[in-house]
């Protein structure tokens, strides 16, 4: 099975592909002070991954899409792209938890994503939630923190991973999770925002 997977929940645009005897991992990381490049980078990275693997769109069996939690704009871009690509390629589509993909980098780790607004996204009993900084130490329960939120709130944890690589979502991890997930309908693919958006409709 050829699996293409991507995630746009964090500032990075991450793409992975497994199958055809190859594993491809690509990413775009914005420079300091630069805005995330999800809209500009996602499709070119997907095309580059297919080219490196030597496959075409009709050969893609499954598309995995990171559904967050993470940035609202990034998640909307990722989900919309996933739906469109699955339809055009005739591929299955599966949702991937961004926190679970991050956790796959280190056994037993506590994945933490910067949620902005003075909060972090974490997994508690297998479910994503937003947490205040003063909650993080107790929620981690001594586990090693990984992710951009782990680095941001390093002082709140007993241990933060030293390897820079484990703090990033990896394309291969996305693909492995996508390969083992249950396909859903394209219209069922929805972002997992966890909390309400910043903008509120006027009464």
C-alpha positions as CSV (number, residue, x, y, z in Angstrom):
1,X,0.0,0.0,0.0
2,X,1.3,3.4,-0.9
3,X,0.5,6.0,1.8
4,X,0.9,9.7,1.5
5,X,0.5,11.7,4.8
6,X,0.9,15.2,5.9
7,X,0.4,17.6,8.8
8,X,-0.1,21.4,9.0
9,X,-1.1,21.7,12.6
10,X,2.2,23.3,13.7
11,X,4.3,26.0,12.0
12,X,6.1,23.3,10.0
13,X,4.6,21.7,6.8
14,X,5.3,18.0,7.1
15,X,4.9,15.4,4.3
16,X,5.7,11.7,4.3
17,X,5.3,8.8,1.9
18,X,5.7,5.1,2.4
19,X,5.4,2.3,-0.1
20,X,6.9,1.3,-3.5
21,X,9.9,0.2,-1.4
22,X,10.7,3.7,-0.3
23,X,10.2,6.1,2.6
24,X,10.2,9.8,1.9
25,X,10.1,12.6,4.5
26,X,10.0,16.2,3.6
27,X,9.3,19.4,5.5
28,X,9.2,23.2,5.3
29,X,10.2,25.0,8.4
30,X,9.6,28.7,8.5
31,X,12.6,30.9,9.3
32,X,12.4,32.8,12.6
33,X,9.8,35.6,12.3
34,X,8.4,34.1,9.1
35,X,4.8,33.0,8.9
36,X,4.0,29.3,8.3
37,X,4.0,28.4,4.6
38,X,1.3,25.7,4.6
39,X,-0.7,27.1,1.7
40,X,2.4,27.6,-0.5
41,X,4.4,24.5,0.5
42,X,1.9,21.6,1.0
43,X,1.1,20.7,-2.5
44,X,4.7,21.1,-3.8
45,X,6.0,19.0,-1.0
46,X,3.4,16.3,-1.8
47,X,4.4,16.3,-5.5
48,X,8.1,16.2,-4.6
49,X,7.4,13.2,-2.3
50,X,5.7,11.3,-5.1
51,X,8.5,12.2,-7.5
52,X,11.2,10.9,-5.1
53,X,9.3,7.6,-4.7
54,X,8.7,7.3,-8.4
55,X,4.9,7.1,-8.2
56,X,2.0,9.0,-9.6
57,X,-1.2,10.2,-7.9
58,X,-3.4,7.3,-9.2
59,X,-1.0,4.9,-7.4
60,X,-1.6,6.5,-4.0
61,X,-3.9,4.1,-2.0
62,X,-4.4,6.2,1.1
63,X,-3.9,9.8,2.3
64,X,-3.4,10.5,5.9
65,X,-4.2,14.0,7.2
66,X,-3.1,15.5,10.5
67,X,-6.2,16.8,12.2
68,X,-4.6,18.5,15.1
69,X,-4.9,20.0,17.6
70,X,-2.9,23.0,16.3
71,X,-3.3,26.2,14.5
72,X,-6.7,27.0,13.1
73,X,-5.5,28.2,9.7
74,X,-3.1,25.3,9.3
75,X,-5.7,22.7,10.1
76,X,-8.2,24.2,7.7
77,X,-5.6,24.1,4.9
78,X,-4.6,20.5,5.7
79,X,-8.1,19.1,5.9
80,X,-9.3,20.9,2.7
81,X,-6.2,19.7,0.8
82,X,-6.7,16.2,2.1
83,X,-10.3,16.0,1.0
84,X,-9.5,17.4,-2.5
85,X,-6.5,15.1,-3.0
86,X,-8.4,12.0,-1.9
87,X,-11.2,12.8,-4.3
88,X,-9.0,13.6,-7.3
89,X,-6.7,10.6,-6.7
90,X,-9.5,8.2,-5.8
91,X,-7.6,7.4,-2.6
92,X,-8.8,6.4,0.9
93,X,-8.5,9.1,3.5
94,X,-7.7,8.8,7.2
95,X,-7.4,11.3,10.1
96,X,-4.2,11.4,12.2
97,X,-3.9,12.9,15.6
98,X,-1.0,15.3,15.5
99,X,-0.3,14.6,19.2
100,X,-0.1,10.9,18.6
101,X,2.2,11.4,15.7
102,X,4.5,13.5,17.9
103,X,4.3,10.9,20.7
104,X,5.6,8.2,18.2
105,X,9.0,9.9,18.2
106,X,9.9,8.7,21.7
107,X,8.4,5.8,23.7
108,X,6.6,6.9,26.8
109,X,7.0,10.6,26.1
110,X,4.5,13.3,26.9
111,X,3.7,15.2,23.7
112,X,3.1,18.9,24.1
113,X,2.2,21.4,21.3
114,X,2.2,25.2,21.8
115,X,-1.5,26.2,21.7
116,X,-0.8,29.9,21.9
117,X,-3.0,32.1,24.3
118,X,-0.8,30.9,27.2
119,X,-1.9,27.2,26.8
120,X,-0.5,23.9,25.5
121,X,-2.2,21.0,23.8
122,X,-1.5,17.6,25.5
123,X,-2.8,14.1,25.6
124,X,-4.6,13.1,28.8
125,X,-5.8,9.5,29.0
126,X,-5.4,9.3,25.2
127,X,-7.6,12.4,24.5
128,X,-6.3,15.8,23.4
129,X,-7.0,18.8,25.6
130,X,-5.8,22.3,26.3
131,X,-3.8,22.9,29.5
132,X,-2.5,25.9,31.4
133,X,1.2,26.0,32.1
134,X,0.8,25.3,35.8
135,X,-1.0,22.1,35.0
136,X,1.7,20.6,32.8
137,X,4.0,19.1,35.4
138,X,1.3,17.1,37.1
139,X,-0.2,16.0,33.7
140,X,3.2,14.8,32.5
141,X,3.7,12.8,35.7
142,X,7.4,12.6,35.3
143,X,7.4,11.6,31.6
144,X,9.8,13.2,29.2
145,X,8.2,16.2,27.4
146,X,8.6,16.5,23.6
147,X,7.3,19.0,21.1
148,X,7.4,22.8,20.7
149,X,5.2,23.2,23.8
150,X,7.7,21.1,25.7
151,X,10.5,23.4,24.8
152,X,8.4,26.5,25.4
153,X,7.4,25.4,28.9
154,X,10.5,23.5,29.7
155,X,10.6,24.8,33.2
156,X,7.3,23.1,34.0
157,X,8.6,19.6,33.4
158,X,10.9,17.2,35.3
159,X,12.5,16.2,32.0
160,X,12.5,17.6,28.4
161,X,14.1,15.6,25.6
162,X,17.5,16.8,24.5
163,X,17.4,15.4,20.9
164,X,16.0,18.2,18.7
165,X,14.6,15.7,16.3
166,X,12.0,14.3,18.7
167,X,10.4,17.8,19.1
168,X,9.1,17.8,15.4
169,X,6.3,15.9,13.7
170,X,7.8,13.3,11.4
171,X,6.5,12.3,8.0
172,X,7.3,8.6,8.6
173,X,5.3,8.6,11.8
174,X,2.3,10.1,10.1
175,X,2.5,7.4,7.4
176,X,2.7,4.6,9.9
177,X,-0.3,5.9,11.8
178,X,-2.2,6.4,8.6
179,X,-1.5,2.8,7.4
180,X,-3.0,1.4,10.6
181,X,-6.0,3.7,10.8
182,X,-9.6,3.0,9.6
183,X,-10.5,4.9,6.4
184,X,-13.4,7.4,6.7
185,X,-15.5,9.3,4.2
186,X,-14.0,12.5,2.8
187,X,-16.8,14.6,4.3
188,X,-16.1,13.0,7.7
189,X,-12.5,14.4,7.7
190,X,-12.7,17.3,10.2
191,X,-10.1,19.3,12.2
192,X,-9.8,18.6,15.9
193,X,-9.6,22.2,17.2
194,X,-10.1,21.1,20.9
195,X,-11.1,24.6,21.9
196,X,-13.1,27.4,20.4
197,X,-11.5,29.8,17.8
198,X,-10.2,33.2,18.8
199,X,-12.8,35.0,16.6
200,X,-16.3,35.1,18.0
201,X,-19.4,35.9,15.8
202,X,-21.2,39.1,16.8
203,X,-24.5,38.7,18.5
